[in-house]
């Protein structure tokens, strides 16, 4: 570690950071609203330009918004550091009415403040603090903000992997662990689309003539979740079915998720899911595979990066543990590629994806200094 650099000396201002973060939180950006995500990327692009970055916008596809790539000036052209985060959220437009941006003592609330706009913002603040202090990073720094991580990054995996391949390190400011630790590996994750097809009839006068797609989906839901073991979990998180209560439902669709610590366990889980069949010939049930995140297992380079980060944290007066984590991120892709990746570098807090989502205010500056330390000293 470069002992001549002291991240404690950087004057991170928590109140100023909250003021800068607030417009990001109040710009609602649910994944499936491409225009809303583009508005969020516009905000981030403006802040990045003011911080000195050169901006590139990558057009979206598959109905999603695009990506934002921000490159900060550097004399070197060697592979550098990629800071990677997503700007899409699970919160629909209108969530601010129920979960407004507000500070309550040592917590600050708002949609996506924890997952993961707070982490993205503190990473930008880290770059600004280094620039104001006249500290040049040893390696070039690039940011990549994406629009579809919350649904598995179906439209951006190719961009993520190609960008990561041009870098030496990938830093991911996803939320920190509950104990303040970071993430050095992530479980494999597969998504599935489910479709049950029945036979219509009038639910009042001739219910026996019909075959309910909802009933078949309910049977399959229980079967799927009962496949869960300690090695591989299964859950159904989305169900859509029916249009009229007086009709026996013809079609019911759903989405399922499977997660495993090891790729071979997930592969077996995928086989189980694809082997599911309808209860009888009078109904149909179909499973198709959706997006998959590969398992990311830490190697010696990842652990060396973690130890480097831990050394910076120790200089800042705290310690950080590490762990492999469930819940995917785009770090799955870069880690599985063998690019040296450290994840979970964002804010501390809780309530992700709920109406209680919040951050611990003090973690903004604390984790900002950790990020600045990494950007300044990695070589």
Order of alpha helices (4+ residues) and beta strands (2+ residues): alpha-alpha-beta-beta-beta-alpha-beta-beta-alpha-beta-alpha-beta-beta-beta-alpha-beta-beta-alpha-beta-alpha-beta-alpha-beta-beta-beta-alpha
